[in-house]
Amino acid sequence: MRTIYFDQKPLIITAKKDNAILQTLNLPGTVLVNEFNLNAITDLLKGLQEDVKAGIIVGDEESTLHFIKSLFTVVPAAGGLVVTPEVISL
């Protein structure tokens, strides 16, 4: 299981649902993507920038993480998030 934070909102990437995941699903504003679906993951990431409070993706962790990384430009920084008007980079 991996967790990435977008503006203090967790995106949990996991291979299976466990008790912690089931508890998180009970929180208001939590969105679940139950399989590796590019459009659903992209929509979830957009939602985390708006009104979604937490996101959970259940599926292959490596493929999901690779896809999410492909949406961002890596910029060397001293830590934290680098934001430009056109690109948000980790």
C-alpha atoms as an extended CHARMM CRD file, in Angstrom:
* protein
*
        90  EXT
         1         1  MET       CA              0.0000000000        0.0000000000        0.0000000000  PROA      1               0.0000000000
         2         2  ARG       CA              1.2440000000        3.4820000000       -0.8690000000  PROA      2               0.0000000000
         3         3  THR       CA             -0.1590000000        6.8720000000        0.0110000000  PROA      3               0.0000000000
         4         4  ILE       CA              0.4200000000       10.0970000000       -1.9140000000  PROA      4               0.0000000000
         5         5  TYR       CA             -0.8710000000       13.3870000000       -0.5370000000  PROA      5               0.0000000000
         6         6  PHE       CA             -2.3360000000       16.1000000000       -2.7410000000  PROA      6               0.0000000000
         7         7  ASP       CA             -2.8210000000       19.2620000000       -0.6650000000  PROA      7               0.0000000000
         8         8  GLN       CA             -3.1440000000       17.1360000000        2.4910000000  PROA      8               0.0000000000
         9         9  LYS       CA             -5.6890000000       14.8330000000        0.8280000000  PROA      9               0.0000000000
        10        10  PRO       CA             -4.6040000000       11.1710000000        0.7360000000  PROA      10              0.0000000000
        11        11  LEU       CA             -4.5640000000        9.0620000000       -2.3920000000  PROA      11              0.0000000000
        12        12  ILE       CA             -4.1830000000        5.4470000000       -1.2870000000  PROA      12              0.0000000000
        13        13  ILE       CA             -2.9360000000        2.9100000000       -3.8290000000  PROA      13              0.0000000000
        14        14  THR       CA             -3.3940000000       -0.6810000000       -2.7130000000  PROA      14              0.0000000000
        15        15  ALA       CA             -3.5890000000       -4.1760000000       -4.1710000000  PROA      15              0.0000000000
        16        16  LYS       CA             -6.4900000000       -5.2300000000       -1.9400000000  PROA      16              0.0000000000
        17        17  LYS       CA             -9.1220000000       -3.8570000000        0.3980000000  PROA      17              0.0000000000
        18        18  ASP       CA             -8.3220000000       -4.3710000000        4.0700000000  PROA      18              0.0000000000
        19        19  ASN       CA             -9.8640000000       -3.0400000000        7.2960000000  PROA      19              0.0000000000
        20        20  ALA       CA             -8.0280000000        0.3160000000        7.0620000000  PROA      20              0.0000000000
        21        21  ILE       CA             -9.3050000000        0.8030000000        3.5070000000  PROA      21              0.0000000000
        22        22  LEU       CA            -12.8460000000       -0.1130000000        4.4960000000  PROA      22              0.0000000000
        23        23  GLN       CA            -12.7180000000        2.4330000000        7.3590000000  PROA      23              0.0000000000
        24        24  THR       CA            -11.4380000000        5.1400000000        5.0040000000  PROA      24              0.0000000000
        25        25  LEU       CA            -14.3130000000        4.4140000000        2.6230000000  PROA      25              0.0000000000
        26        26  ASN       CA            -16.7320000000        5.4620000000        5.3750000000  PROA      26              0.0000000000
        27        27  LEU       CA            -15.3240000000        8.9970000000        5.4200000000  PROA      27              0.0000000000
        28        28  PRO       CA            -17.4380000000       11.5670000000        3.5460000000  PROA      28              0.0000000000
        29        29  GLY       CA            -15.9200000000       12.6680000000        0.2510000000  PROA      29              0.0000000000
        30        30  THR       CA            -13.9180000000        9.4740000000       -0.3190000000  PROA      30              0.0000000000
        31        31  VAL       CA            -13.8320000000        8.1180000000       -3.8760000000  PROA      31              0.0000000000
        32        32  LEU       CA            -12.9870000000        4.4980000000       -4.7380000000  PROA      32              0.0000000000
        33        33  VAL       CA            -11.5490000000        3.3180000000       -8.0610000000  PROA      33              0.0000000000
        34        34  ASN       CA            -11.9060000000       -0.4500000000       -7.9740000000  PROA      34              0.0000000000
        35        35  GLU       CA             -9.7300000000       -1.3410000000      -10.9610000000  PROA      35              0.0000000000
        36        36  PHE       CA             -6.9390000000        0.0630000000      -13.1000000000  PROA      36              0.0000000000
        37        37  ASN       CA             -8.8980000000        2.4580000000      -15.3190000000  PROA      37              0.0000000000
        38        38  LEU       CA             -6.9890000000        5.4100000000      -16.8230000000  PROA      38              0.0000000000
        39        39  ASN       CA            -10.0340000000        7.6830000000      -17.1350000000  PROA      39              0.0000000000
        40        40  ALA       CA            -11.2770000000        6.9460000000      -13.6130000000  PROA      40              0.0000000000
        41        41  ILE       CA             -7.8150000000        7.5650000000      -12.1320000000  PROA      41              0.0000000000
        42        42  THR       CA             -7.4570000000       10.8290000000      -14.0580000000  PROA      42              0.0000000000
        43        43  ASP       CA            -10.9140000000       11.9480000000      -12.8640000000  PROA      43              0.0000000000
        44        44  LEU       CA            -10.0000000000       11.0370000000       -9.2810000000  PROA      44              0.0000000000
        45        45  LEU       CA             -6.8040000000       13.1240000000       -9.4590000000  PROA      45              0.0000000000
        46        46  LYS       CA             -8.8090000000       16.0900000000      -10.7660000000  PROA      46              0.0000000000
        47        47  GLY       CA            -11.3430000000       15.5470000000       -7.9840000000  PROA      47              0.0000000000
        48        48  LEU       CA             -8.5880000000       15.6900000000       -5.3550000000  PROA      48              0.0000000000
        49        49  GLN       CA             -7.8260000000       19.2020000000       -6.6040000000  PROA      49              0.0000000000
        50        50  GLU       CA            -11.4690000000       20.1060000000       -5.9900000000  PROA      50              0.0000000000
        51        51  ASP       CA            -14.0030000000       18.5920000000       -3.5820000000  PROA      51              0.0000000000
        52        52  VAL       CA            -12.8470000000       14.9780000000       -3.1400000000  PROA      52              0.0000000000
        53        53  LYS       CA            -11.4250000000       14.5000000000        0.3890000000  PROA      53              0.0000000000
        54        54  ALA       CA             -9.6120000000       11.1730000000       -0.1630000000  PROA      54              0.0000000000
        55        55  GLY       CA             -9.0790000000        8.7010000000       -2.9660000000  PROA      55              0.0000000000
        56        56  ILE       CA             -8.5020000000        4.9660000000       -2.9900000000  PROA      56              0.0000000000
        57        57  ILE       CA             -7.3170000000        2.9770000000       -5.9910000000  PROA      57              0.0000000000
        58        58  VAL       CA             -7.4870000000       -0.8110000000       -5.6810000000  PROA      58              0.0000000000
        59        59  GLY       CA             -5.4190000000       -2.6480000000       -8.2730000000  PROA      59              0.0000000000
        60        60  ASP       CA             -1.8550000000       -3.2530000000       -9.3630000000  PROA      60              0.0000000000
        61        61  GLU       CA              0.2180000000       -0.8000000000       -7.3270000000  PROA      61              0.0000000000
        62        62  GLU       CA              3.1910000000       -0.5730000000       -9.6940000000  PROA      62              0.0000000000
        63        63  SER       CA              1.0910000000        0.0500000000      -12.8350000000  PROA      63              0.0000000000
        64        64  THR       CA             -1.0260000000        2.6250000000      -11.0360000000  PROA      64              0.0000000000
        65        65  LEU       CA              1.9790000000        4.4420000000       -9.6040000000  PROA      65              0.0000000000
        66        66  HSD       CA              3.7310000000        4.3910000000      -12.9960000000  PROA      66              0.0000000000
        67        67  PHE       CA              0.6490000000        5.9210000000      -14.6550000000  PROA      67              0.0000000000
        68        68  ILE       CA              0.2940000000        8.6350000000      -12.0050000000  PROA      68              0.0000000000
        69        69  LYS       CA              3.9890000000        9.5050000000      -12.2690000000  PROA      69              0.0000000000
        70        70  SER       CA              3.6150000000        9.8270000000      -16.0440000000  PROA      70              0.0000000000
        71        71  LEU       CA              1.1350000000       12.6760000000      -15.5070000000  PROA      71              0.0000000000
        72        72  PHE       CA              3.6910000000       14.8090000000      -13.6600000000  PROA      72              0.0000000000
        73        73  THR       CA              7.0580000000       16.3500000000      -14.4710000000  PROA      73              0.0000000000
        74        74  VAL       CA              9.8020000000       15.6090000000      -11.9750000000  PROA      74              0.0000000000
        75        75  VAL       CA             11.5550000000       18.7920000000      -10.8720000000  PROA      75              0.0000000000
        76        76  PRO       CA             14.5140000000       18.6900000000       -8.4620000000  PROA      76              0.0000000000
        77        77  ALA       CA             13.4790000000       20.5870000000       -5.3460000000  PROA      77              0.0000000000
        78        78  ALA       CA             14.3490000000       20.7730000000       -1.6810000000  PROA      78              0.0000000000
        79        79  GLY       CA             11.1070000000       18.9800000000       -0.8760000000  PROA      79              0.0000000000
        80        80  GLY       CA              7.4460000000       19.6840000000       -1.0900000000  PROA      80              0.0000000000
        81        81  LEU       CA              5.4750000000       20.5400000000       -4.1720000000  PROA      81              0.0000000000
        82        82  VAL       CA              6.5400000000       22.6860000000       -7.0930000000  PROA      82              0.0000000000
        83        83  VAL       CA              3.6370000000       24.5200000000       -8.7140000000  PROA      83              0.0000000000
        84        84  THR       CA              3.6730000000       26.5300000000      -11.9260000000  PROA      84              0.0000000000
        85        85  PRO       CA              0.6350000000       27.9850000000      -13.7040000000  PROA      85              0.0000000000
        86        86  GLU       CA              0.8220000000       25.2620000000      -16.3500000000  PROA      86              0.0000000000
        87        87  VAL       CA              2.2960000000       22.2470000000      -14.5350000000  PROA      87              0.0000000000
        88        88  ILE       CA              2.0610000000       20.7570000000      -11.0690000000  PROA      88              0.0000000000
        89        89  SER       CA              5.1720000000       18.6960000000      -10.4030000000  PROA      89              0.0000000000
        90        90  LEU       CA              6.2820000000       16.3650000000       -7.6370000000  PROA      90              0.0000000000
